[in-house]
């Protein structure tokens, strides 16, 4: 788990950690995701695929988060932001 950051348009400036998405494991099949001072809980629904459990409307739509890529370039994306890629921040 860890902090994930979006790709930036301007790599001459350092990334802003305030905009990072922080992911933490909860048990074997759960995650907490913190972004923009909001913390949500997610549950595993498929290989590397999680669905938000905190606050969904009855009947949907349901937000999903997917992890992918090799260990050397771990990434995630949200279903509602298909154009945005988050990469694991390496220390």
C-alpha positions in Angstrom: 0.0 0.0 0.0 1.2 3.6 0.2 0.8 7.0 -1.4 -0.2 7.4 -5.0 0.2 10.6 -7.1 -1.2 11.6 -10.4 0.9 12.3 -13.4 1.9 15.9 -13.7 2.0 18.2 -16.7 5.1 20.0 -15.3 7.9 17.8 -14.0 10.2 20.7 -13.4 8.4 21.3 -10.1 8.1 18.7 -7.3 4.8 16.9 -6.8 2.5 18.2 -4.0 2.0 15.5 -1.3 -1.2 17.2 -0.2 -2.8 15.9 -3.4 -1.7 12.3 -2.9 -4.1 9.4 -2.5 -3.1 7.3 0.5 -4.1 3.6 0.5 -4.0 1.4 3.7 -4.9 -2.3 4.0 -7.7 -3.3 6.4 -7.7 -7.0 7.0 -7.3 -9.4 4.0 -10.1 -7.9 1.8 -10.4 -4.3 2.7 -8.8 -0.9 2.1 -9.1 2.6 3.4 -8.4 5.4 0.9 -7.7 8.9 2.0 -7.8 11.8 -0.5 -8.7 15.4 -0.2 -9.2 15.0 3.6 -11.8 12.3 3.0 -11.4 8.7 4.2 -13.4 5.9 2.6 -13.6 2.1 3.0 -13.4 -0.3 0.0 -13.9 -4.1 -0.3 -12.3 -6.5 -2.7 -14.7 -7.7 -5.4 -12.3 -9.2 -7.9 -8.6 -9.6 -8.7 -7.1 -6.2 -7.9 -10.5 -4.6 -8.1 -12.2 -2.9 -5.1 -15.6 -1.3 -4.7 -16.4 1.6 -2.3 -18.5 0.7 0.6 -18.6 4.1 2.3 -21.6 6.2 1.3 -22.8 4.6 -2.0 -26.4 5.4 -3.1 -28.8 2.5 -2.9 -28.6 0.7 -6.3 -25.5 2.6 -7.4 -23.6 3.9 -9.1 -20.7 2.2 -7.3 -17.2 3.7 -7.4 -14.5 1.2 -8.2 -10.7 1.3 -7.8 -8.3 -1.0 -9.7 -4.7 -1.7 -9.1 -2.5 -2.8 -12.1 1.0 -2.8 -13.5 4.2 -4.6 -12.5 5.7 -4.3 -9.0 8.2 -1.8 -10.4 5.5 0.5 -11.6 2.4 0.0 -9.4 -0.6 2.1 -10.5 -4.3 2.6 -9.6 -7.2 4.3 -11.2 -10.8 5.1 -10.2 -13.8 4.2 -12.4 -15.1 7.8 -12.3 -11.7 9.2 -13.4 -10.7 6.9 -16.3 -8.5 9.6 -17.7 -6.4 10.0 -14.5 -3.6 7.6 -13.6 -2.1 7.4 -10.1 1.4 6.0 -9.6 2.9 4.7 -6.3 5.2 7.3 -4.8 8.6 5.9 -4.3 10.6 7.1 -1.2 
